């Protein structure tokens, strides 16, 4: 059977679109500030290891490389994230090419990716999802190449990409599993009989082995974290799954991914398994109570497939198409990029809370420093500054020295492993509580609220209580395991 060929790659216009996005992301990257996760990644990057309680090592490593090479600033931290987003847009255009799109279709795919709220949102910051998205797009590209050519050697590229991606986030196993199930259902099953599949699996295993070994040695803490997140947020995630699938990518792109699904199912039957992989993945995520963005990358694959049939409609309705693209650009920018004044961010937080998590950290640390000064100078040598989560601890590490704050401690995620107060710290404890927690306060004596964090926006830290306690009820070495936080 003759397999379909592909058109020439529209390199110049696609790269122009991707580079324009890079310029925009760079221009805006320092406008608000660090996200709480970024503060954590930077600290994790200073404690490099093959694994952490809540994640594999790649994103903290990238954070360290980026700040070392490009500067220890918000802008410097985000350079490699921007480059990853540029690459993601190019790969999405290459996917459109694999589906038979000519120059115009590839350019449309690049534009749609560039205007997608999800792509811009994860590209603006450093997150595991940033590099996970690029990995998913590459896996999609190699999978489509495998199906189009029936050349089993693409399993090697798939395996290598999957292995590297596992060193960033375990979610990458989901699209591969969904594709595998889809291949069993609708074929072509011949690609599963290639010995290159075994080679690809072996390569993925070898590359992922260091982190898997670390998790095994430490009792699989990441599974504990994942189960806790699912238990806490699973119901809400299921309720919001469909609305967020539409909103986070962009409502204006819905016709394209629907057209892409139908095109793969009805016309490009050699890629029918790619279309089926999306609903299969959605079912898995819904059952597990996972977050809606777990399935969004496969929607981008469907968008790439839908660009070619969309060209005919666009040529007949140019004004409507232009208006739609402009509205997509405006809504995506407002909800995912730091284009609004900080005072107006409360308007978008209900849709994208990550906007608010980038605002207010210097003021938070200043408020903590004011509370710390309530401790008599003579008692500060054996006093303890104790944060309730990694964002708070990371912010204090970043900004605390300028306010004379001491080393901060926390039991949240991998902070638990990095350091513990010495047992000689029997004096006052400044306890930072994002929500008052009597079950935690019971481990400290005579706790009194001495301050409240007033954030400029309605983010998680707004209203955080600062509790000054006279000391721990038992030595820190005994207390530490009792107050560990996995989520």
C-alpha positions in Angstrom: 0.0 0.0 0.0 1.4 3.4 -1.0 1.5 5.7 2.0 0.7 9.5 1.6 3.6 11.9 1.1 3.8 15.3 2.7 4.1 18.8 1.3 7.2 21.0 1.7 7.6 22.6 5.1 6.6 26.3 5.3 9.7 27.1 7.4 9.9 30.9 7.0 6.3 31.9 7.9 6.0 29.2 10.6 9.3 30.4 12.2 8.2 34.0 11.9 5.0 33.3 13.9 6.9 31.2 16.5 9.6 33.9 16.9 7.0 36.6 17.3 5.5 34.7 20.1 8.9 34.4 21.6 9.4 38.2 21.4 6.0 38.8 23.1 6.7 36.3 25.9 10.1 37.8 26.5 8.7 41.3 26.6 6.1 40.3 29.2 8.1 37.7 31.2 9.1 40.1 34.0 5.9 42.1 34.3 4.4 40.5 37.4 6.8 38.3 39.2 7.7 34.7 40.1 4.9 32.1 40.3 4.9 30.1 43.5 6.0 27.0 41.6 8.9 28.8 40.0 10.1 29.8 43.5 10.1 26.2 44.4 11.8 25.0 41.2 14.7 27.4 41.8 15.2 26.0 45.3 14.9 22.5 44.0 17.5 23.3 41.4 19.9 24.1 44.2 19.3 20.6 45.6 19.7 18.7 42.4 18.8 15.0 42.7 17.4 12.3 40.5 14.0 12.9 42.0 11.8 14.8 44.4 8.8 14.0 46.4 6.4 15.5 43.9 8.2 15.5 40.6 11.1 14.1 38.5 14.2 16.2 38.2 14.1 17.8 34.7 12.2 21.1 35.4 14.3 22.1 38.5 17.4 21.3 36.4 16.2 23.5 33.6 15.4 26.3 36.0 18.9 26.1 37.4 20.5 26.1 33.9 18.3 29.0 32.7 19.1 31.2 35.7 22.8 30.3 35.6 23.1 31.1 31.9 20.6 34.0 31.5 20.6 35.6 34.9 19.0 35.0 38.3 15.9 37.0 37.5 12.3 36.4 36.5 13.3 37.1 32.9 16.4 34.9 33.0 14.5 32.0 34.6 11.9 32.0 31.8 14.2 32.1 28.7 14.3 28.3 28.2 10.5 28.2 28.7 10.1 30.7 25.9 12.4 28.7 23.7 10.4 25.6 24.4 7.2 27.4 23.4 8.8 28.5 20.1 9.7 24.8 19.4 6.2 23.7 20.4 4.6 26.0 17.8 6.9 24.7 15.1 6.1 21.1 16.0 2.4 21.8 15.7 2.9 23.2 12.2 4.9 20.1 11.4 2.0 18.0 12.6 -0.3 19.8 10.2 2.2 19.0 7.4 2.1 15.3 8.3 -1.6 15.5 7.9 -1.2 16.8 4.4 -1.5 20.6 4.9 0.2 22.8 2.5 2.0 26.1 3.2 -1.3 27.9 4.2 -2.5 25.1 6.4 0.9 24.9 8.2 0.8 28.6 8.8 -2.7 28.5 10.1 -1.7 25.7 12.5 1.2 27.8 13.8 -1.1 30.8 14.2 -3.7 28.8 16.1 -1.0 27.4 18.4 0.4 30.8 18.9 -3.0 32.2 19.9 -4.0 29.3 22.1 -4.5 30.2 25.7 -3.0 27.0 26.9 0.2 27.4 24.8 0.7 31.0 25.9 -0.2 30.2 29.6 2.3 27.4 30.0 4.9 29.2 27.8 4.8 32.4 29.9 6.1 30.6 33.0 8.4 27.8 34.0 6.4 24.7 34.9 6.5 21.0 34.3 3.6 21.5 31.9 5.7 23.8 29.7 8.2 21.1 28.8 5.6 18.4 29.0 3.6 20.1 26.2 6.6 20.1 23.9 7.2 16.4 24.7 3.6 15.5 24.0 3.7 17.4 20.6 6.9 15.6 19.7 5.4 12.3 20.6 2.3 13.2 18.5 4.6 14.1 15.6 6.6 10.8 15.8 3.4 8.8 16.3 1.8 10.3 13.2 5.0 9.7 11.2 5.0 6.1 12.3 1.4 5.7 11.2 1.9 7.5 7.9 5.1 5.7 6.9 4.6 2.4 8.8 8.4 2.7 9.4 9.0 1.0 12.8 12.1 3.1 13.4 9.9 5.9 14.6 9.4 3.8 17.8 13.0 4.7 18.7 12.3 8.4 18.5 9.1 7.9 20.5 10.9 5.9 23.2 13.7 8.4 23.5 11.2 11.3 23.8 9.1 9.5 26.3 12.1 8.6 28.4 13.2 12.2 28.6 9.6 13.4 29.2 9.3 10.9 32.2 12.3 12.7 33.7 10.0 15.8 33.7 6.5 14.5 34.4 4.9 11.0 34.5 1.8 12.2 32.7 3.5 11.5 29.4 2.6 7.8 29.8 -1.1 8.8 29.3 -1.0 9.8 25.6 1.1 6.8 24.8 -1.3 4.5 26.6 -4.2 6.2 24.9 -2.6 5.7 21.5 -1.8 2.1 22.2 -5.4 1.4 23.2 -6.6 3.1 20.1 -4.3 1.1 17.9 -5.7 -2.1 19.4 -9.2 -0.9 18.6 -8.9 0.6 15.1 -5.4 -0.2 14.0 -3.2 -0.3 12.1 -2.1 -3.1 14.5 0.9 -3.9 12.2 3.0 -1.2 13.9 2.6 -3.0 17.2 4.3 -6.1 15.7 7.6 -4.3 14.9 10.6 -5.3 16.9 11.4 -1.5 16.9 8.6 -1.2 19.5 10.6 -3.2 21.9 13.7 -1.1 21.2 11.7 2.1 21.9 10.4 0.7 25.2 13.9 -0.3 26.2 15.3 3.2 25.4 12.5 4.9 27.3 13.2 2.6 30.3 16.9 3.3 30.3 16.5 7.0 30.1 13.7 7.1 32.8 15.5 4.6 35.1 17.3 7.1 37.3 14.1 8.8 38.5 12.2 5.5 38.7 14.9 4.1 40.9 14.9 7.2 43.1 11.1 6.9 43.6 11.5 3.2 44.4 14.2 3.8 46.9 12.1 6.5 48.6 8.8 4.5 48.7 7.1 6.1 45.7 6.2 9.4 47.3 5.0 10.8 44.1 2.1 8.3 44.1 1.2 9.6 47.6 1.2 13.2 46.3 -0.9 12.2 43.2 -3.5 10.3 45.3 -3.8 13.2 47.7 -4.4 15.7 44.9 -7.0 13.4 43.3 -8.8 13.0 46.6 -8.9 16.7 47.3 -9.7 18.0 43.8 -11.1 15.0 41.9 -14.8 15.9 42.1 -14.2 19.6 41.0 -11.9 18.4 38.2 -14.6 16.1 36.8 -17.2 18.8 37.0 -15.0 21.4 35.3 -13.4 19.1 32.8 -15.5 19.9 29.7 -15.8 23.6 30.3 -12.0 24.0 30.9 -11.2 21.9 27.8 -13.0 24.6 25.8 -11.9 27.7 27.8 -8.2 26.8 28.3 -7.5 26.1 24.7 -9.8 28.8 23.4 -13.5 28.6 22.5 -12.7 30.0 19.0 -10.6 27.0 18.2 -13.4 24.4 18.9 -14.5 24.3 15.2 -10.9 23.5 14.2 -10.4 20.6 16.6 -13.8 19.2 15.8 -13.0 19.4 12.1 -9.7 17.7 12.8 -11.3 14.8 14.6 -13.8 14.3 11.8 -11.1 14.5 9.1 -8.9 11.9 10.8 -11.9 9.6 11.4 -13.5 9.9 8.0 -10.8 10.8 5.5 -7.3 10.1 6.9 -8.2 6.7 8.1 -4.5 5.7 8.5 -4.5 8.2 11.4 -7.9 7.2 12.9 -6.2 5.9 16.0 -4.9 9.5 16.7 -8.4 10.8 16.7 -9.7 8.0 19.0 -6.8 8.6 21.4 -8.3 11.9 22.5 -11.7 10.5 23.9 -9.8 7.5 25.3 -7.5 9.9 27.2 -10.5 12.0 28.4 -12.1 8.9 29.9 -8.9 8.0 31.7 -8.5 11.5 33.1 -12.1 11.7 34.2 -12.0 8.4 36.0 -8.8 9.3 37.7 -10.1 12.8 38.7 -7.1 14.4 36.9 -6.9 18.0 35.9 -8.5 19.1 32.6 -5.2 20.3 31.0 -3.9 16.7 31.1 -5.8 16.1 27.9 -5.3 19.4 26.2 -2.2 18.6 24.2 -4.0 16.0 22.1 -6.6 18.7 21.3 -3.7 20.6 19.7 -3.0 17.6 17.5 -6.6 17.7 16.4 -6.3 21.4 15.7 -3.3 20.7 13.5 -5.4 18.1 11.6 -8.3 20.5 11.2 -6.4 23.4 9.6 -6.6 22.1 6.1 -10.4 21.7 5.9 -10.7 25.1 7.7 -9.0 26.9 4.9 -11.9 26.5 2.5 -14.3 28.1 5.1 -11.7 30.9 5.8 -11.4 31.8 2.1 -15.1 32.3 1.9 -15.5 34.1 5.2 -12.3 36.1 5.6 -13.8 38.9 7.7 -15.3 36.4 10.2 -12.0 34.5 10.3 -10.0 37.6 11.0 -12.4 38.6 13.7 -12.2 35.2 15.3 -8.4 35.2 15.3 -8.3 38.6 16.8 -10.8 37.6 19.6 -8.8 34.5 20.2 -5.6 36.6 20.6 -7.2 39.1 22.9 -9.0 36.6 25.2 -5.9 34.3 25.4 -3.6 37.2 26.2 -5.9 38.7 28.8 -6.5 35.4 30.6 -3.0 33.9 30.4 -0.4 36.7 30.0 0.5 39.6 32.3 -1.1 42.3 30.2 -3.6 43.7 32.7 -2.6 46.0 35.6 -2.1 44.0 38.7 -5.0 45.7 40.3 -7.3 44.2 37.6 -6.1 40.6 37.8 -9.0 39.6 40.1 -11.1 39.7 37.0 -9.4 36.7 35.4 -8.4 34.7 38.5 -11.7 32.7 38.5 -10.7 31.3 35.1 -6.9 31.3 35.5 -5.8 31.4 39.1 -2.1 31.1 38.0 -2.2 34.8 37.2 -2.7 35.7 40.8 0.0 33.4 42.0 2.6 35.7 40.4 1.7 38.8 42.3 2.5 39.9 45.8 5.4 37.8 46.9 7.8 40.7 47.9 4.9 42.2 50.0 4.3 38.9 51.5 7.9 38.6 52.7 7.8 42.2 54.0 4.8 41.3 56.1 6.5 38.2 57.4 9.6 40.3 58.3 7.4 42.7 60.3 6.0 39.8 62.3 9.4 38.4 62.8 10.5 41.6 64.4 8.0 41.0 67.2 10.4 38.4 68.5 12.9 40.0 71.0 16.3 40.2 69.4 17.8 38.1 72.3 15.4 35.3 71.4 15.9 35.2 67.7 19.1 33.0 67.8 17.0 29.9 68.7 13.8 31.0 67.1 12.3 29.3 64.0 10.6 30.6 60.9 8.2 27.9 59.7 6.3 28.2 56.4 3.2 26.1 55.5 4.0 25.6 51.8 6.8 25.6 49.3 5.7 28.9 47.7 6.0 30.8 51.0 9.3 29.1 51.8 10.6 29.8 48.3 9.6 33.5 48.5 11.3 33.9 51.8 14.5 32.3 50.4 14.3 34.7 47.4 13.5 38.0 49.2 14.1 37.3 52.9 17.7 38.2 53.2 17.0 41.8 52.3 14.7 42.0 55.4 17.1 40.2 57.7 15.0 37.0 57.9 16.7 33.8 58.9 16.6 30.4 57.2 13.1 29.3 56.6 11.8 25.7 57.2 8.9 23.8 55.8 7.6 20.3 55.7 5.8 20.7 52.3 6.9 18.4 49.5 10.6 18.1 49.2 11.3 20.9 51.6 10.8 18.3 54.3 14.0 16.5 53.1 16.2 19.5 52.5 16.5 20.8 56.0 15.1 20.5 59.5 15.4 23.0 62.4 18.0 21.9 65.0 16.7 20.6 68.3 18.5 23.6 69.9 15.8 25.8 68.4 13.6 25.7 71.5 12.6 29.3 71.3 9.7 31.2 69.5 8.2 29.9 66.3 6.7 32.2 63.7 4.2 29.9 62.1 2.9 31.0 58.6 -0.6 29.4 58.0 -2.3 29.9 54.7 -5.4 28.7 56.5 -5.6 28.5 60.3 -4.9 24.8 61.2 -5.6 23.9 64.9 -4.2 20.4 64.2 -0.9 22.0 63.4 -0.9 24.7 66.0 -1.3 22.0 68.7 2.3 21.1 68.2 3.4 24.6 69.4 2.9 26.4 72.7 0.9 29.6 73.3 0.2 30.6 69.7 -1.1 34.1 69.0 -1.9 35.8 65.7 0.4 38.7 65.2 -0.2 39.6 61.5 -2.2 38.9 58.4 -1.0 38.9 54.8 -2.9 41.4 52.6 -2.3 40.4 49.0 -2.9 42.9 46.2 -5.1 40.2 44.5 -7.3 37.3 45.7 -4.7 34.6 45.5 -4.0 31.7 47.8 -1.8 33.8 50.2 -4.4 36.6 50.7 -5.5 36.4 54.4 -2.6 34.1 55.4 -2.2 34.2 59.2 1.1 34.8 61.0 1.1 33.0 64.3 3.8 33.6 66.9 4.2 30.7 69.3 6.5 30.5 72.3 8.1 27.2 71.1 7.6 23.6 69.8 6.0 21.1 72.2 8.7 18.6 71.5 12.1 18.4 69.8 12.1 19.2 66.1 13.6 15.8 65.3 10.6 14.1 66.9 8.0 16.6 65.6 9.2 16.7 62.0 7.8 13.4 60.8 4.4 14.2 62.4 3.8 17.3 60.4 5.0 16.2 57.0 2.9 17.5 54.0 2.6 15.6 50.8 0.0 17.9 49.2 
